[in-house]
Amino acid sequence: MCPNCQSNNTQNRGSRRGIKRYFCKDFKTSFISKRRPKQLQSSIFKEYFLQRQTLQ
């Protein structure tokens, strides 16, 4: 989803330094995906795994 126009009309443009790049066909700009901080990612995984439920 494009952060500028909220459109789903995007195209994958490869990756750069391990971060995926996308191109919005409606807004005609490229953008990168946002990464979650490692600490947040591990806490989400632990909460899901230990409680065996999905997060909303």
N, CA and C atoms as a LAMMPS dump frame, in Angstrom:
ITEM: TIMESTEP
0
ITEM: NUMBER OF ATOMS
168
ITEM: BOX BOUNDS ff ff ff
-5.0000000000000000e+02 5.0000000000000000e+02
-5.0000000000000000e+02 5.0000000000000000e+02
-5.0000000000000000e+02 5.0000000000000000e+02
ITEM: ATOMS id mol type element x y z
1 1 1 N 0.848 -1.175 0
2 1 2 C 0 0 0
3 1 3 C 0.894 1.239 0
4 2 1 N 0.565 2.161 -0.864
5 2 2 C 1.349 3.386 -0.999
6 2 3 C 1.12 4.293 0.216
7 3 1 N 2.184 4.781 0.857
8 3 2 C 2.006 5.668 2.004
9 3 3 C 1.505 7.06 1.61
10 4 1 N 1.627 7.422 0.334
11 4 2 C 1.211 8.748 -0.118
12 4 3 C -0.273 8.815 -0.466
13 5 1 N -0.738 7.832 -1.261
14 5 2 C -2.127 7.895 -1.735
15 5 3 C -2.982 6.719 -1.262
16 6 1 N -2.414 5.8 -0.485
17 6 2 C -3.12 4.626 0.063
18 6 3 C -3.617 3.669 -1.018
19 7 1 N -3.015 3.713 -2.2
20 7 2 C -3.409 2.85 -3.306
21 7 3 C -2.715 1.499 -3.203
22 8 1 N -3.388 0.461 -3.67
23 8 2 C -2.79 -0.86 -3.725
24 8 3 C -2.218 -1.159 -5.104
25 9 1 N -2.237 -0.189 -5.998
26 9 2 C -1.729 -0.345 -7.357
27 9 3 C -0.222 -0.096 -7.346
28 10 1 N 0.537 -1.056 -6.764
29 10 2 C 1.975 -0.912 -6.621
30 10 3 C 2.69 -2.042 -7.333
31 11 1 N 3.969 -1.822 -7.582
32 11 2 C 4.791 -2.808 -8.265
33 11 3 C 6.095 -2.964 -7.5
34 12 1 N 6.542 -4.203 -7.327
35 12 2 C 7.789 -4.476 -6.639
36 12 3 C 8.948 -4.055 -7.536
37 13 1 N 9.899 -3.297 -7.007
38 13 2 C 11.053 -2.836 -7.769
39 13 3 C 12.357 -3.371 -7.188
40 14 1 N 12.333 -4.576 -6.648
41 14 2 C 13.547 -5.181 -6.115
42 14 3 C 13.825 -4.767 -4.685
43 15 1 N 15.097 -4.884 -4.295
44 15 2 C 15.467 -4.506 -2.939
45 15 3 C 16.798 -3.773 -2.961
46 16 1 N 17.021 -3.015 -1.922
47 16 2 C 18.255 -2.264 -1.769
48 16 3 C 18.698 -2.398 -0.321
49 17 1 N 19.88 -2.971 -0.115
50 17 2 C 20.409 -3.222 1.23
51 17 3 C 19.434 -4.017 2.088
52 18 1 N 18.727 -4.953 1.48
53 18 2 C 17.824 -5.822 2.221
54 18 3 C 16.451 -5.238 2.496
55 19 1 N 16.158 -4.044 1.974
56 19 2 C 14.858 -3.412 2.177
57 19 3 C 14.128 -3.379 0.843
58 20 1 N 12.903 -3.893 0.813
59 20 2 C 12.145 -3.951 -0.437
60 20 3 C 11.72 -2.566 -0.9
61 21 1 N 11.796 -2.351 -2.211
62 21 2 C 11.386 -1.085 -2.821
63 21 3 C 10.153 -1.344 -3.672
64 22 1 N 9.248 -0.378 -3.697
65 22 2 C 8.013 -0.477 -4.462
66 22 3 C 7.805 0.793 -5.279
67 23 1 N 6.997 0.687 -6.336
68 23 2 C 6.646 1.83 -7.171
69 23 3 C 5.133 1.938 -7.223
70 24 1 N 4.593 3.115 -6.906
71 24 2 C 3.16 3.355 -6.962
72 24 3 C 2.809 3.816 -8.373
73 25 1 N 1.956 3.061 -9.058
74 25 2 C 1.586 3.394 -10.43
75 25 3 C 0.622 4.57 -10.491
76 26 1 N -0.126 4.816 -9.43
77 26 2 C -1.072 5.935 -9.412
78 26 3 C -0.379 7.254 -9.069
79 27 1 N 0.486 7.234 -8.064
80 27 2 C 1.143 8.451 -7.574
81 27 3 C 2.467 8.715 -8.292
82 28 1 N 2.947 7.713 -9.056
83 28 2 C 4.18 7.794 -9.85
84 28 3 C 5.423 8.084 -9.002
85 29 1 N 5.512 7.459 -7.837
86 29 2 C 6.687 7.598 -6.989
87 29 3 C 7.102 6.231 -6.459
88 30 1 N 8.346 6.127 -6.043
89 30 2 C 8.805 4.892 -5.429
90 30 3 C 8.931 5.111 -3.925
91 31 1 N 8.829 4.023 -3.191
92 31 2 C 8.933 4.087 -1.739
93 31 3 C 9.47 2.77 -1.235
94 32 1 N 9.927 2.751 0.01
95 32 2 C 10.472 1.545 0.609
96 32 3 C 9.529 1.045 1.692
97 33 1 N 9.587 -0.253 1.935
98 33 2 C 8.758 -0.827 2.993
99 33 3 C 9.351 -0.453 4.341
100 34 1 N 8.512 -0.31 5.323
101 34 2 C 8.955 0.03 6.673
102 34 3 C 9.3 -1.246 7.421
103 35 1 N 10.417 -1.22 8.101
104 35 2 C 10.827 -2.351 8.921
105 35 3 C 10.376 -2.139 10.353
106 36 1 N 10.073 -3.225 11.015
107 36 2 C 9.767 -3.149 12.438
108 36 3 C 11.072 -3.238 13.204
109 37 1 N 11.188 -2.493 14.283
110 37 2 C 12.395 -2.627 15.116
111 37 3 C 12.515 -4.058 15.64
112 38 1 N 13.75 -4.549 15.777
113 38 2 C 13.999 -5.928 16.214
114 38 3 C 13.323 -6.237 17.545
115 39 1 N 13.368 -5.294 18.489
116 39 2 C 12.789 -5.521 19.806
117 39 3 C 11.277 -5.702 19.693
118 40 1 N 10.613 -4.877 18.893
119 40 2 C 9.168 -4.992 18.711
120 40 3 C 8.827 -6.295 18.008
121 41 1 N 9.614 -6.653 16.994
122 41 2 C 9.371 -7.879 16.251
123 41 3 C 9.488 -9.104 17.158
124 42 1 N 10.495 -9.134 18.019
125 42 2 C 10.659 -10.282 18.909
126 42 3 C 9.553 -10.332 19.961
127 43 1 N 9.101 -9.169 20.457
128 43 2 C 8.028 -9.186 21.449
129 43 3 C 6.708 -9.637 20.829
130 44 1 N 6.451 -9.256 19.587
131 44 2 C 5.24 -9.711 18.897
132 44 3 C 5.288 -11.22 18.704
133 45 1 N 6.454 -11.736 18.278
134 45 2 C 6.589 -13.176 18.076
135 45 3 C 6.402 -13.939 19.382
136 46 1 N 7.033 -13.463 20.454
137 46 2 C 6.908 -14.151 21.741
138 46 3 C 5.468 -14.152 22.224
139 47 1 N 4.788 -13.027 22.087
140 47 2 C 3.395 -12.954 22.528
141 47 3 C 2.516 -13.904 21.713
142 48 1 N 2.74 -13.967 20.406
143 48 2 C 1.964 -14.87 19.556
144 48 3 C 2.287 -16.32 19.885
145 49 1 N 3.565 -16.645 19.976
146 49 2 C 3.979 -18.02 20.18
147 49 3 C 3.582 -18.549 21.544
148 50 1 N 3.782 -17.753 22.585
149 50 2 C 3.503 -18.225 23.94
150 50 3 C 2.006 -18.278 24.235
151 51 1 N 1.243 -17.366 23.684
152 51 2 C -0.198 -17.344 23.946
153 51 3 C -0.989 -18.033 22.845
154 52 1 N -0.307 -18.413 21.761
155 52 2 C -0.909 -19.137 20.631
156 52 3 C -2.182 -18.464 20.107
157 53 1 N -2.064 -17.19 19.883
158 53 2 C -3.182 -16.469 19.295
159 53 3 C -2.64 -15.396 18.374
160 54 1 N -3.471 -14.929 17.456
161 54 2 C -3.02 -13.903 16.537
162 54 3 C -3.224 -12.526 17.158
163 55 1 N -2.386 -11.59 16.733
164 55 2 C -2.506 -10.214 17.202
165 55 3 C -3.363 -9.43 16.227
166 56 1 N -4.15 -8.535 16.737
167 56 2 C -5.003 -7.728 15.856
168 56 3 C -4.408 -6.36 15.672
